[in-house]
Amino acid sequence: MSHLKSNALKCRDMMLAIAIGDAFGAGYENFNREEIKNSLNMGEYQKNLHRKSAHIVGHYTDDTQMSIAVAELLFSSANFNFKNLAAYLYKSFQRDRRVGYSKASKDAMESHSFNKYLSRVNKQSNRNGAITRSVPIGVLKNPDKVIDYAVINSKFDHDTPSSIASAVCIALASHYFYHTSREPEQFLDYYEEKISDFDKETADYLRNVAELKTLDEDLLFGEECKSFGVPVNAKKTAGAVLYIISKFHDEPLEILKEAVLLGGDTDTVASTCLGITATRTGLDRLSEFFIRDLEDGPYGVKYIENVGKKLATILPITVSTVKRLNYLGSRQNMVVHGLDGIVEPTDAVYVEELMRKLMSNINYRRGDILVALDSSGYIPGLAASKVTGLPLICAKKADLDISNKIESIEPGTPHEQIFLYNLPDKSNVIIVDDEIMKGKTILNLIDALTKKGHKVIGVVVPLESSKHNAREKLEKLGYKLVSYTKHDLE
């Protein structure tokens, strides 16, 4: 069975890449292309020596901060709408004030109340503020949803046809790299019409850029910016990104170098390009200093990594089957998935966020007990205990000399007996397992628990088979089933 990088690692790499490109590119922002060519150093982060810059070496700017805000909204339970987007953007700035915002955006962000901030947002802008923060939207599985969210993201503060089309382009490019293995050069073949729906002029411009064989300064920058580089303009920025990722998509270091050499708004272009492509290439080929010297404050490397891992929970859990060898039970195929630590490492941050979402659908109270089934339920069970604070009891396939025990049956396994020990009298129980197939194991356990005077208030499983009607069986008996990903595997 081939190993694919987990969603948690792909999303982690995406968010780190945005920050790396941003922090590196910020060292060269607003210098003309000749100055950058003469001063470019690919061996360390640079201090931006521009007279107006307050940039700190190795620190990211508004581009990453806004991307973090969008990612946090995506994996939250909140709807992706104007008000919630505004709330997450405003909260991110208020807790951690960053450089890089335009004067108008910064003035609005510095408002002492959220409502004042909303009233000061400038909507009619062709600037590129919505570009980088569109990259996390590409993680969504459904491309139509990607488009819808990208439109909301742009219309919030860049409500012009060109800005919207550009944001849609970037979000779709991110989706294309994340969810397909097609060649980057084919991107517009799939999505040009979608972009044209919002602004044909921008789509035509992007087509011209995609067909470039060599750098065309007039096309990419415009006559007035030939020496400066990429202007703070949505269409030109999207074009620069498309040019870089179509030419240098396989090499992260080349992406950074070429993005910065374009000049102008170097941090936005570098962060966007690297964020899009990192889900395919990873970051292993970058020099060690890019992560080592990236800021490590409260919202630094560790925080960014965790945001990426949590972002992965907006996707279904990966699931497949593997044949068991030398197995005496009737279940000859085993369902394996992204939570069991078998075909890919299990990430604690990812599992914890997933279980937080699942447990939010259970009306639990202090004193309720989590019961995890042996042994596949232990990982989600422990995560559920962490996010709820509820105590956890683990079922064992071991008949021990302990008087206070409950016995149940797991059909189809070589050793069918399951035992629970020392469950307090008349407990309210939430059963946790990694998956539910036919539901017989859980129904047997419910029966054993209720006969001993306990009450089952819910069943929580990340994976649910849709083939065997386990949900209907449980709900018919009055038990709530909460799951995350459905599959049709045997």
N, C-alpha and C positions, 0 to 999 in steps of 0.2 A: 504494500500500500504506500503510495507516494505521500510525502509530507509537504503540506502547504503551510505557509505562514498564517498564523491565526489572525482573526479580525482584531483582537486586542493588540497584537504587535504591529499590524498594518496601520491601525489608527494611531497608535503611539508614535510610530515613525512619521506619520503625516504631521502630527502636531509639533513634534520636535523639529522636523524639517522646516516648517513655517517659521519657527523661532530662530533656527540657525540662519536661514536665508535672510531673515529680517535683521538680526543682530550683525551679520557680516555685511550685508548691503548698506546698512545705516552708516557704516564708516566711510562710505563714498557718496552718499546722497548729496545731490545738488552741486556736484563738481562737474565740469564739462568733460567730455570724453577723452580729450588729450591729457588732462590732469590725471584722470583715473588710470589711463594707460601707463603713465610714467610712475605712478605711485602704488599700483596694485600689488598687494602682498598676500599670497594664498597660504601663508604659514602662520597667520595669527589674526585675531580680530583687531580692527583699527579704531582709534579715536577719530571721530569726525572733526576735522579742523576748520570747518566752515564757521565763519564768525557768528552765525546765528544759532549754531547747533548746541543743544544741551545734552547730546547723546553721551552715554557712558559706555566704555568699551565692554563688549560682550553682553550688553543688555538689548532686549528687543524693544520695539516701539508700538505704536498704535495698531499696526497691521496684525501682530500676533495677539495683542490684547483683544481686539475685536473678533478675531478668529476663535479665541478661547470663549468669549461670550456667546458666540453662535453655537459652538460645540456644546456648551453647558445648557443652552436652551434646547438643543436637539435631544439630549439624553434625559432631560427633565420630563416631568409629566405635563408640562404646560403646552398649550397650543402654540404653534409657530405663527404668530400674528404680529401686527405692528406694535401693539402695546407691550407684549411680552418681549419682543426683540429689543424695544427701547429700554425696558426694565433691566434686561441682562447687560446691555451695552453701558447703561448708566451706572449700574452696580459695579461693573468691572473697573470703570474709571474711578469711581469714588473710593474704592478700597485700595487702589494702587495706581496713582496718577502717572501717566506715561507721556513721553514726548512723541511728536510726530503728527499729531492732529492738526488739521488746518485751524486757522485762527477762529473761524466761525464755529467749527465743531468743538474746539476747546472751550470757547466762551459758553456754548450751550451746555457742555458737560460739567462745567464748573458752577452751574446753577445750584442754588441751595435746596431746591425741591425738585422732585421728579416732574411734577406738572409744569414747572417753569422750564425745565429742560425740554419737555415735549413741545412747548409753545415756541421755542427758539430754534428748533430743527429746521434747517434749510432743505427743502425738498427738490427744488429745481436746480440741479447741479449735474454737469457732465463730467465732474471729477471722478477719480477712481477709488473712492473710499469704500465702495461695496465689493471691490474686486477680490482682494485677498480673503476677506471673511466669507466668500462664497465657496472656498475650497472644502471646508468640512461638510457642506451640504451634499457634496458628491458621494459621501458614504452611503446615503440612502439607497436602498435597493431599486426602487421604482423610478425610472427616469422622468416620468410625468410629474411625480412628486418633487423630484429635484428641481424641475423647471418652476413649479408652483412656489416652492420655498425661495428659490433664487429671485423670483419676481418680487416677492414680499420683501426680501432682504434689500433689494435695490430701491424699490418704490418708497421705502421708509424715509430715506434721505437723499436719494438720487433718482428722482422720478422723471426721467427723460427717456425717450425711446433708445438712444444710443447707450446710455448707462445700463438700462435694463437688459438690452441684448448682450452687452459685454459681460454682465454678471451671470447671465444664463450660459454664455459660452464657457466661462471659467468653471462654473458648477458642473456642467456637462463634461468638460474635459477631465475634471477630477473624478467624476463617475466612470468615465470611459477607462481611465487608467486603473481605477480600483477594481472594477467589476468585469473587465474584458481583458483578453490577451491580444487584441488586434493591434496592428501597427499604428503608431501615432499619426502617420501621414494620412490615414483613412478617417480621422476624426470628423472632418467636415462632411465627408461623404454620408455619414450617418445623421449629422445634426445641423447641417447648414440650413435646411428648411425650417427647423424649429427656431433657430436664431433669427431667420428672416421674418418669422411671424411677428417679431417685436420691432425690428428695424432692418429693412432690406439693405440700406446703405452700409450699415455696420457689417452685415453678413457678407456683402460683396467685398468690402475692404478686407475682411478676414480671409476670404478666398484668395485674394491677390497676395496676401502675406504668406499663406500656406503654400503657394506656388513658387515662392522665391527660391532661387538656387544659391544666391549669395546675398549679403547684406545690402539693402537698399535704404540709405539714410532718408531720402526724400519720402519714401512710403512709410517707413516705420516711425519717423520722428516729425515729419513735416518740415517745410523749408525754414520756418522760423526757429526750429529746435535742432538743426542739423549738428551743430557743434555741442549742444547741451546733452541731447539724448532723449530718453523717453519722457514725454511731458506728463503732468498730473492730469491725465485725460483718460476716461474709461476705455474708449475705443482703441486709442493708441497703446494703452497698457495691455489690453487683451491681445492686441496684435503682437506686441513684443513677447508676451508669454507664449503665444502660439508658435511664434518663430523659434524660440529657444527650445521648447519641449519637442518640437518636430525634428530639430537638428541634433540635439545633444541629450536625448532622453535616457540613454543607457548609462551615462557617467555623471554622478552627482557633483563631482568636483568641477567638471567642465560646465555643468549647468550653472553653478555659482559663478565661475569665472566669466563665462560669456554673458550672463545676465547682468553682472556688474559692469562689464566693458561696454554694454549698451549705453550706460550713463543715465543721467536724469534721475528718475525716481527708482533708484537702485534697490532699495529695501523692499519695495512692493513687488517689483518684478522678480527678484531673487527668492523671496519668501513664497510667492505664488507658484513659481516654476518648481522649486524644490518640494513644496508641499504636495503638488499634484503627482510628481513622478516618484516620490519616496515610497509610495505604497507598492510599487513594482520593484524598485532597485534596492530598497532599504537604505541604511546609512552606514553600513559596515565599511564601505570603500572611502568614506570621508576620513580625513586626518583626525587623529585622536583629540586634538585641541578643540574641535568644533563643539563637542559635547562637554569636554572637561572644563573649558573656559567659558561656557555659556552660564549666565548668571544663575546663582543657586540660592536666591532669597525665598521668601514665603510663596512667591508666584513664579519661581524659577523652574529649573530642570525637572525636579520631582513632581511639582504641581502639574506641569505641562504633560509629562508622561502619564500621570493619572487621569487627566482630562481625556487624553487619547484613548486609554483603556476603557473608560466609562462610555466614551462615544461609541465604542464597538457594540454596546448593548442595544443600539437602535437596529441592529441586524439580527436575523434569525441565527440560532445556534447551529454551527456546522454539525452534521450528523451523517453517519454511514454505518454499514455493517461489515463485520469481519468474522470469518469462519473460526469457530473454536476447535482446537486440537485436543484429542484425548479427553473429551468431555463426556461424562456419564449421564448427564441430564438430557432432557428432550430439547432444550434451547440450543440448537447447534450453531446458530448465528448470534453474535453479540452486537448490539447497537453500541457504537462508540461515538463520542461527541467531544465538544470543546470544553467540557467541565470535568472530565474524568481523569485527565492527566496521562492518557494512554498514547494517543497519536500526536499530541501536542502538549506542551507544558500548560498547566493550569495556572492562571494568573489570579491572585487573591483579590486585587482591586476590581477586576472585571466581574468575578463571581459575586463579590460583595454588592456591587451596584446592581447586578441582575437580581439578586435575592431581595434587595431593598425594594425594587419595583414589584416583585411578586408578592412580598409580604404586605405591601401597601393595600392589597386587595382583600386582606383578611382582617376582620374586626377582633384582633387579639387584645387581651388585657394583661396587666401585671399578674403574675401567678399562673398563667397558662404554661403548658409544657410542650416543647418541640420533641417529636419522636422521629429519629432518622433511621431508615431501614438499612440493614447490613448489605454490603458495606458501601454501595454506590451512593447511598443517601448521606454519607458522612460529610462530604465536602459542601454540598448545598445546605445541609443541616447546620454545620458550624457557621457558615456565612449568615444564615438566617438568624442564628443566635446572636451573632455580632451586631447585626443591624437593628434587632428588636430588643436586645437585652433579656430575652426569655431563656430559661434554662433548657439544656438539651440532654435527652436520654437517647442512647444509641442501642438499637436492637443488635443482638449477637446470635450467631449460629453456634452457640456453646451452651450446653445444659450444665449450669453451675449449681453448687450446693448453697443456694440462696433461697430462702423460703418465699419471699415476696416476688413472685415472677408470673409473667403472663406468657403463654405459649401460643404461637400461631404457625401458619404453614405458607411457604413460598413454593408453589407448584412448579414442576419442571426442572428443579435443581437437584444435584446429587444428594444433598443433605437438606431436606425440606423444612425442618423445624427451625423456628425463629423464637428467640426469647427476649423479653423485656424484664428488667430488674428494677425493683425499688421505685416504681412509679407511685407518687403520693395518692392517697385515697381520693376518689371522686375528682380526678383531674380533668380539666378541659385540655384536650390534646389537639395539636396540629401535626399531621403526619407529613414528613418531608422525604422525598426520594428523588433520584435524578430523572426518572422517567416513569410513565405508566403505559403499559401495552394493553393487555386484556382487562387489567384491573383486579384479577383474582387475588393477588398477594395483598393488596391494600384492602379489599373487601373482607378478606379473612382476618386481617388485623383489626379492622373496625369492629367486626363481630366479636373478636376476642376481648377487645377493650370495653365494649358496651356491656358484655356479660359480667365484667368485673366492676361495673358501676362508673366507668369513665365516659366522658362525652367528647366525641370528635367534632371539632368546630370548623375543620377545613383540611383539605389535602393540597399540598403545594409541590409541583413537579416542574422543572424547567422544560422537559420534553414530554409530548403527548402523542401517542399513535392515533391516527385518525381512522384506522382500519377496523378496530374492534369494539367501538361504541362504549369505551370505558366511562366517558363523561356521562353518557345517558344512564348507565347503570348506577353511577354514584348519585346523580341528581334525582333519579327516580326514588332513591331512598332518603333524599333530603340532605345530601352532603355536597358541599361546595368544592369544586375542583378549580385550582388556579394553575395555569401553565403558561409557558412563554413561546415555545416553538412547536408547531404540529408537523408530523412527518407521516409518510405512508409506508415505511419500511416494516418488514416482518420481524 
